[in-house]
């Protein structure tokens, strides 16, 4: 294991599309570090290979909230407040900035408070999709459904580039929506529903949940707040699955697909999953901030003490308030781990 310390918090990173430890020239990744230029780092030793500066009108360094390569690794897309910076990696120099907010000359763009951009490319590179954290109806290009939640992640199907998948945070978490961008996009084509969606477990958290689609475009994996991982078979049709796996929406609405496999992966929220490019292997990461309920228990004790002595109760309440503030400043994590699941065997193995 290699540890590559950085000077500031890391906002996002993405591997070079053809990265491989067998080809050291391609074994690298791009990272966005707060108040620093975008860094191209050598994955073997952390050496800085190149940097890409994004500067605002005040001459301040901007660290993008999202990064994405195109499939040919010729361009790097950096999404940040009000714009997307596009770097041509075949030549040195500054990037090309595409503003995404309306101006006096043009009313096009994403409106609202400072959003985060999540650009994702289609395989034919004819266009790409960008999402926003701002839950504003004016930011919706395709579909709303009154979720009023930030768009957290976008991904095209690698083998069917006309299919676009998206996940939301908050009230929209627990379901993944898909659209066929060749036809009417006012209504989702399909809704992939995890067990957490029915229990509303994810709606009580601001946790980011990142899903992934395997390179063959068949399987989609996603985690949830309960520590489960759900696997969906994207190629199965209504004739291949029973009613428990796929239900027709109400009033001719989108189809609702249930996972083909659900298993307990961690003892905490599973924030991200990733398929291996060419092996039946899935990587999962977990971790979430939790606050103890000690204050709630002490509050019950305080109510009983009030009946005995009002002055002592007020003093106890002040002490408990201090304890509460202390607890809030020191959250705990139940399970912060990375696991590798091998689906090649009959049973999954953890490494």
N, C-alpha and C positions, 0 to 999 in steps of 0.2 A: 504494500500500500504506500502511495506517495501523498504527502501533504504539501500543498502549494499555498502558503499563507499570502494574503493580500492586505493592502493598507486600509481598505474600507470594506463595508458590506458588499457582497456579491448579489447583484439584482437578477442576473440571468446568465446562462451559458448555453452553448450549442456546439456539438462535435462537428468537425469538418466532415462533409458527406462521405468521403471515402477513407476515413480514418481507420488505420489498422496498425497494430504493433509490429506486424511483419514488414511494413513499409514506413520507415521512420520519417520520410519526407512528408507523409500525409498524416502522421500520428500527432494531431494537434487539435485544439479547440479554441473557440472565441468566448471571452468572458466580459461581462459588463460590470465594472467596479465603480461604486459611487464616487463622483467628482474626479474621475480619471477617464482618459481616452479608452475606447474599446480595445481590448488586448487579444492578440493572437498568441497563444501560449503553447509551447512544446509540452506534450503530455508526458513525456518521459522524465524531464528534469525541471519543468516549469520555466524554462528560458523564454524570454520575450522575443518572438519572431518579428512581430510587426504591431503597429498601433494605428488606430483610426480615430481621428479627432472629430468631435461634434461640439461646436461652439455656438452659443446663443448670441443675441444682439448685445449682451453685456460682457462679452468675452469670457463667459464662464463655461467650464467643461460640463457637458451633459452626458450622463450615463443612461443609455436606453433601458427601458423596462422589459423589452423583448427583442430577441435576435432570431434571424432565420436566414439560412442559405437558400439559393435556388438549387435545383438538383444537379446542375452542371458545375456548381461551386464557382461560378464566375461573378456572382453578385452576392453582397451581404446586405440584408435589410435590417434596419435598426428603428424600432418604434419607440417614440417618446411623446412628451406633451406637444400636441398640436401639429405634429409632423412625423414623417418617416424619412430617414436618411438612407440613401442607397449608394453603396460603394461598389465600384467596378474593380474587382480584385486583379484584373489583368493589367492594370496600370496604376502607378502611384498617383497620389493627389487627393484632393478633397472629394467628398461625396456629393451626390445630387439630392437636394432637399425637396420633398413633395409635401406641401402644406395640406393638412387635412381639416382645417377649420375655415369657416366662411370668411370672406373678405369683402371689401367695398366693391370689388370688381366681379366677384363670384360668390354666389350663395351656396355653392356646393361644399360638402365636407361634413365632418362629424362635429356636432355642437355640444356645449355643456361644459362642466368643470373639467379640469385637467385629466384626460383619460390615459390609459396605458394601451399601447397598440400590440396586437399579436398577429403579425403578418404570416400567412401560410401560402405556399405556392402550389399551383396545380402542376401535374407532371408535364403537360404540354407547354407550360410557362406562358399561356395566353393571358392569364391574369392571376392575381392573388387576393386573398381575403384578409381584412384587418378588423379586429374587434376592439371594443372600447369598454373601460371600466364604468363609464358613466351610464346609469340606467335611465336614459332619457328616450322618449318615443321618437324624437327627431334623429336619434342615432341608429334607428333600426332601418336596415336596408331591405331585409327579407321578411322577418317574422318577429312578432312581439309576444303574444300570448299573455300579456299583462304580468309577466314575471317580475318586472321592476328590479332585476338583479344584474350585476355586472357580468359581462361576458368574459369568461376566464380562459378558454382555450378553443382553438380552431384547428381542424386538420382535414385535408382532402384524402380520399381513399387512394392509395398508391396505384392500384390497377384500374380503378374506375374514377377518373379525375372529375367526373361530373357530380360525384357525391361529396357533399360537404357536411362535416360533423362539428357540433359545437356544444360546450358545457358552460353552465352558469354557476354563479356563487350565490349563497344565501337561499332564498325561497326556490330558486331554480335548480339547486344542486340535487343530485340523485338521479337525474334524467339527462340523457344525451340526445340531442335533436339532430336529425339529418334532413338534408334537402337535395333535390335533384335540380341543379342550377340551370339545366337545359329547358326546364318547363316552369310552371307556376311556382313561385317561391313564397307566396303569401301563407301557405300552410306547409308544415313539415311533412316530408314523405314518411318518416318513421320516428318513433320515440323509443329509445332504449332505456328501460327502466330497471334500476337496481333495487335491492331490498330496502336500502336506506330511503328511497323515494316514498315508499308506502308508509314508513314510520316517521317521516319528517325529521330524522335524526340529524341530517346535514344542514337543515334550515336554521339550526341554533348555533352555527359556527361561521366564522369568516375564513375557514381553512380553504386553501386552493387545492383542487383535485384535478390532476392532469392525467388524461387517458392516452392510450396509444393504439395504433393499428399496425398489425404485422405487415411485412413487406409484400406479402402475397395478397393483401387486401381482404383477407377472410376473417380474421379474428380481431376483436376489439376488447381491450382490457381496461378496467378502471377500478379504483379503490373507493372506500367510503369512510365515514366517520366512525363506524362500528368496528373497523379493522378487517373488513371483508374485501375480497377481490372478486369481481364479477367478470366472466368471460362471455362475450356474445359471438355467435356465429353469423357473420354478415352475409354469407352466401346462401343460407337456408331460406327456402321460400315457404309460402303458406301450405303447400302440399307436402313439405318435408318435415314440418313441425306440428305438434299437437296444439290444442287450444290453451294449454297451460303455459306454453312458451310464447305464443303470439296471439294477440287479441285485436279485433277490429275496433277502431275508435268509434265513439258515439257520433251519430248523424253524419256518417261518411267521413269522419275526421281521420287523422293519421293513424297508422297501425302502431300498436304498442308491442314491442318485442321484449320478452323476458330473457334473462341470461341462461345459457346452456350449462354453465358451471359457476357455482358460488362456493368459496371456501374461506375459512378463517386464516388469515395470513399473519396478522399482528395483533398486539394487545392495545393498539392505539390507532389513530386515524392514518389511513394509507393515502398519502398525499400525491404519490406519483408512481406510475408503472411504465415499463419500457420493454418491448420485445427485442430479442436479439435479431440482427438482420437476416441471418440464414440458418439459425438453429432453433429448435423448439424450447427456448429458454426465456423466462420472464423475470425481470428484476423489479422488486418493489421496495419502496422506502416508506418509513412511518415516522410519526412524531407530531405532537400537538401540545400547545400550552394549556395546562389545567390549573385551576385555583382550588385550594382545599376548602372544605365546608366546616372547618373548625369554628369559624365565626358564627355559623348558624347554631351549632351546638352550645356555644358559650352564651348566645343570645337567650336561649331557653333558660339557662341557669340564671342569667341576669333577671329575667322576669320573676322567678321564684324568690330571688333575694330582695326584690323591691317590696314585697309584702312584709318583710322583716324590718328593713331599715332603708328608708328613702335616700338618706345621704350616702350610705354605703353603695346603694344601687347606682347612683349617679357617678360615683367614682369608678365603679366596676364597668359602667358603660363607656367611660372615657378610655379605660384600659383596653376594653374590647375593640373600640374603634381603632386604637393604635395597632392592635393585633391584626385587625382586618386590613389596614393599609399595608402592614408588613407582608401579609399573605399575598396581597394583590401585586406587590412589587417583586415577588419571588415565585413565579409559576413553576410547576413541575411537569415533567414528561414521563408518561407511563412506559412508553416503548419507542426509543429512537434507534432504529436499526435498519439495515439494508439486507434483504434476502434475495437469493437467486433460486428460482424454481425451475426444475428440469422436467418437462412434460414428455420427454422421449421415453422414459420408463413408464411402467404401469402406475407407479405412485411417484408423486413429486418429491424431490430431494432438496434440502436446503443446504447451501454452502455458506 
